[in-house]
Amino acid sequence: MRQVMRFRVVRKEKDVSHIPARLSRYTALHPASAVATRHFDFRRSDDAWTINGRPFSSSEVMARPRLGTVERWRFTSDFHHPVHLHLAHFQVLSRGGRAPEPTDAGWKDTVDVRPYEVVDVLVRFRGYRGRYMLHCHNLEHEDMAMMASFQVV
């Protein structure tokens, strides 16, 4: 085995760190704030992992949300897919029409979509215009290009 790095503590220091009383502020998005609803179906189709029945194409854009808006995105699947969005953070609105689970609380960039489950999220697009990806975070599915582009305009 090769030695990569060694840490040598040469003096004592006082720990002045502290945990703040409030870690962050959270404001829930309201479903009525969504300006559009989009559906993304993650499944195996014709020996390929697809989104909305399409294999990944670098020239195709599946959604064009406007900067500064909120959209409702519905994720469905035939298999376990942890769905990850680049740039856009979201809040889980429901699972199978029911309230989200306690682990769904807060801002997310990845949501666990279980086999044959429907997950609705409210996605907030702020920060930068540009082209971004959504994809399944299962390594095998990523390697097989289970991804799509969205363009924030």
TISE-486957 format. One record per residue (C-alpha): x, y, z; residue in one letter; residue number from 1. Coordinates in pm, whole numbers, plus 50000, padded with zeros to 5 digits. Example, Ala and Ser with C-alpha at 12.3 -4.5 7.8 and 13.67 -1.06 7.14 Angstrom:
BEGIN
<atom x="51230" y="49550" z="50780" r="a" k="1"/>
<atom x="51367" y="49894" z="50714" r="s" k="2"/>
% end
This chain:
BEGIN
<atom x="50000" y="50000" z="50000" r="m" k="1"/>
<atom x="50130" y="50345" z="49911" r="r" k="2"/>
<atom x="50132" y="50635" z="50148" r="q" k="3"/>
<atom x="49927" y="50920" z="50006" r="v" k="4"/>
<atom x="49921" y="51181" z="50279" r="m" k="5"/>
<atom x="50032" y="51217" z="50639" r="r" k="6"/>
<atom x="49897" y="51469" z="50889" r="f" k="7"/>
<atom x="50128" y="51568" z="51169" r="r" k="8"/>
<atom x="49974" y="51770" z="51452" r="v" k="9"/>
<atom x="50251" y="51989" z="51587" r="v" k="10"/>
<atom x="50067" y="52217" z="51829" r="r" k="11"/>
<atom x="49746" y="52251" z="52027" r="k" k="12"/>
<atom x="49483" y="52506" z="51926" r="e" k="13"/>
<atom x="49171" y="52622" z="52103" r="k" k="14"/>
<atom x="48846" y="52518" z="51930" r="d" k="15"/>
<atom x="48647" y="52839" z="51879" r="v" k="16"/>
<atom x="48387" y="52685" z="51648" r="s" k="17"/>
<atom x="48020" y="52679" z="51744" r="h" k="18"/>
<atom x="47693" y="52555" z="51608" r="i" k="19"/>
<atom x="47456" y="52842" z="51525" r="p" k="20"/>
<atom x="47112" y="52849" z="51688" r="a" k="21"/>
<atom x="46954" y="52827" z="51341" r="r" k="22"/>
<atom x="47131" y="52640" z="51062" r="l" k="23"/>
<atom x="46924" y="52782" z="50776" r="s" k="24"/>
<atom x="46594" y="52942" z="50690" r="r" k="25"/>
<atom x="46337" y="52746" z="50497" r="y" k="26"/>
<atom x="46036" y="52889" z="50319" r="t" k="27"/>
<atom x="45800" y="52638" z="50166" r="a" k="28"/>
<atom x="45704" y="52694" z="49803" r="l" k="29"/>
<atom x="45332" y="52701" z="49728" r="h" k="30"/>
<atom x="45191" y="52481" z="49448" r="p" k="31"/>
<atom x="45003" y="52782" z="49308" r="a" k="32"/>
<atom x="45339" y="52948" z="49237" r="s" k="33"/>
<atom x="45416" y="52690" z="48965" r="a" k="34"/>
<atom x="45394" y="52843" z="48617" r="v" k="35"/>
<atom x="45416" y="52507" z="48437" r="a" k="36"/>
<atom x="45389" y="52133" z="48500" r="t" k="37"/>
<atom x="45625" y="51886" z="48333" r="r" k="38"/>
<atom x="45642" y="51508" z="48344" r="h" k="39"/>
<atom x="45960" y="51300" z="48337" r="f" k="40"/>
<atom x="45922" y="50923" z="48315" r="d" k="41"/>
<atom x="46234" y="50722" z="48403" r="f" k="42"/>
<atom x="46225" y="50368" z="48266" r="r" k="43"/>
<atom x="46394" y="50096" z="48069" r="r" k="44"/>
<atom x="46278" y="50093" z="47709" r="s" k="45"/>
<atom x="46415" y="49889" z="47418" r="d" k="46"/>
<atom x="46722" y="49778" z="47616" r="d" k="47"/>
<atom x="46809" y="50136" z="47714" r="a" k="48"/>
<atom x="46749" y="50351" z="48021" r="w" k="49"/>
<atom x="46537" y="50641" z="47901" r="t" k="50"/>
<atom x="46357" y="50954" z="48013" r="i" k="51"/>
<atom x="46015" y="51000" z="47850" r="n" k="52"/>
<atom x="46095" y="50703" z="47626" r="g" k="53"/>
<atom x="46395" y="50880" z="47472" r="r" k="54"/>
<atom x="46761" y="50791" z="47501" r="p" k="55"/>
<atom x="46992" y="51083" z="47576" r="f" k="56"/>
<atom x="47066" y="51318" z="47289" r="s" k="57"/>
<atom x="47308" y="51607" z="47335" r="s" k="58"/>
<atom x="47106" y="51807" z="47082" r="s" k="59"/>
<atom x="46767" y="51768" z="47255" r="e" k="60"/>
<atom x="46634" y="51991" z="47534" r="v" k="61"/>
<atom x="46338" y="51844" z="47727" r="m" k="62"/>
<atom x="46236" y="52161" z="47912" r="a" k="63"/>
<atom x="46288" y="52536" z="47888" r="r" k="64"/>
<atom x="46197" y="52690" z="48226" r="p" k="65"/>
<atom x="46230" y="53065" z="48272" r="r" k="66"/>
<atom x="46482" y="53204" z="48520" r="l" k="67"/>
<atom x="46310" y="53325" z="48838" r="g" k="68"/>
<atom x="46013" y="53089" z="48807" r="t" k="69"/>
<atom x="45888" y="52780" z="48988" r="v" k="70"/>
<atom x="45762" y="52473" z="48801" r="e" k="71"/>
<atom x="45595" y="52153" z="48913" r="r" k="72"/>
<atom x="45787" y="51849" z="48788" r="w" k="73"/>
<atom x="45641" y="51500" z="48815" r="r" k="74"/>
<atom x="45881" y="51206" z="48824" r="f" k="75"/>
<atom x="45758" y="50853" z="48754" r="t" k="76"/>
<atom x="45956" y="50532" z="48724" r="s" k="77"/>
<atom x="45957" y="50159" z="48666" r="d" k="78"/>
<atom x="46261" y="50103" z="48888" r="f" k="79"/>
<atom x="46444" y="50269" z="49174" r="h" k="80"/>
<atom x="46584" y="50598" z="49040" r="h" k="81"/>
<atom x="46744" y="50869" z="49256" r="p" k="82"/>
<atom x="46668" y="51166" z="49030" r="v" k="83"/>
<atom x="46921" y="51451" z="49040" r="h" k="84"/>
<atom x="46885" y="51802" z="48895" r="l" k="85"/>
<atom x="47184" y="52022" z="48824" r="h" k="86"/>
<atom x="47153" y="52389" z="48930" r="l" k="87"/>
<atom x="46786" y="52376" z="49030" r="a" k="88"/>
<atom x="46687" y="52308" z="49389" r="h" k="89"/>
<atom x="46341" y="52179" z="49467" r="f" k="90"/>
<atom x="46097" y="52082" z="49740" r="q" k="91"/>
<atom x="45911" y="51750" z="49743" r="v" k="92"/>
<atom x="45540" y="51822" z="49719" r="l" k="93"/>
<atom x="45397" y="51468" z="49729" r="s" k="94"/>
<atom x="45464" y="51096" z="49689" r="r" k="95"/>
<atom x="45188" y="50898" z="49525" r="g" k="96"/>
<atom x="44944" y="51181" z="49598" r="g" k="97"/>
<atom x="45025" y="51169" z="49969" r="r" k="98"/>
<atom x="45226" y="51406" z="50185" r="a" k="99"/>
<atom x="45603" y="51380" z="50152" r="p" k="100"/>
<atom x="45799" y="51177" z="50404" r="e" k="101"/>
<atom x="45997" y="51349" z="50684" r="p" k="102"/>
<atom x="46320" y="51272" z="50494" r="t" k="103"/>
<atom x="46182" y="51473" z="50199" r="d" k="104"/>
<atom x="46173" y="51799" z="50398" r="a" k="105"/>
<atom x="46381" y="52098" z="50293" r="g" k="106"/>
<atom x="46562" y="52194" z="49976" r="w" k="107"/>
<atom x="46676" y="51903" z="49759" r="k" k="108"/>
<atom x="46876" y="51844" z="49443" r="d" k="109"/>
<atom x="46811" y="51467" z="49443" r="t" k="110"/>
<atom x="46495" y="51273" z="49520" r="v" k="111"/>
<atom x="46453" y="50899" z="49562" r="d" k="112"/>
<atom x="46186" y="50778" z="49319" r="v" k="113"/>
<atom x="46092" y="50420" z="49401" r="r" k="114"/>
<atom x="45957" y="50160" z="49155" r="p" k="115"/>
<atom x="45621" y="50266" z="49008" r="y" k="116"/>
<atom x="45610" y="50571" z="49231" r="e" k="117"/>
<atom x="45493" y="50922" z="49137" r="v" k="118"/>
<atom x="45684" y="51207" z="49302" r="v" k="119"/>
<atom x="45582" y="51570" z="49249" r="d" k="120"/>
<atom x="45835" y="51842" z="49323" r="v" k="121"/>
<atom x="45835" y="52221" z="49301" r="l" k="122"/>
<atom x="46153" y="52331" z="49123" r="v" k="123"/>
<atom x="46287" y="52682" z="49168" r="r" k="124"/>
<atom x="46501" y="52821" z="48885" r="f" k="125"/>
<atom x="46725" y="53098" z="49008" r="r" k="126"/>
<atom x="47085" y="53188" z="48966" r="g" k="127"/>
<atom x="47191" y="53150" z="48605" r="y" k="128"/>
<atom x="47055" y="53094" z="48258" r="r" k="129"/>
<atom x="47207" y="52804" z="48072" r="g" k="130"/>
<atom x="47184" y="52439" z="47986" r="r" k="131"/>
<atom x="47174" y="52184" z="48268" r="y" k="132"/>
<atom x="47115" y="51814" z="48321" r="m" k="133"/>
<atom x="46870" y="51597" z="48506" r="l" k="134"/>
<atom x="46959" y="51232" z="48541" r="h" k="135"/>
<atom x="46933" y="50913" z="48741" r="c" k="136"/>
<atom x="47209" y="50895" z="49001" r="h" k="137"/>
<atom x="47237" y="50515" z="48986" r="n" k="138"/>
<atom x="47590" y="50472" z="48851" r="l" k="139"/>
<atom x="47491" y="50205" z="48597" r="e" k="140"/>
<atom x="47207" y="50424" z="48470" r="h" k="141"/>
<atom x="47434" y="50729" z="48446" r="e" k="142"/>
<atom x="47687" y="50522" z="48251" r="d" k="143"/>
<atom x="47407" y="50421" z="48015" r="m" k="144"/>
<atom x="47313" y="50789" z="47964" r="a" k="145"/>
<atom x="46982" y="50801" z="48154" r="m" k="146"/>
<atom x="46983" y="51178" z="48139" r="m" k="147"/>
<atom x="46823" y="51476" z="47970" r="a" k="148"/>
<atom x="46900" y="51844" z="47922" r="s" k="149"/>
<atom x="46694" y="52142" z="48033" r="f" k="150"/>
<atom x="46762" y="52502" z="47931" r="q" k="151"/>
<atom x="46697" y="52784" z="48178" r="v" k="152"/>
<atom x="46599" y="53083" z="47962" r="v" k="153"/>
% end
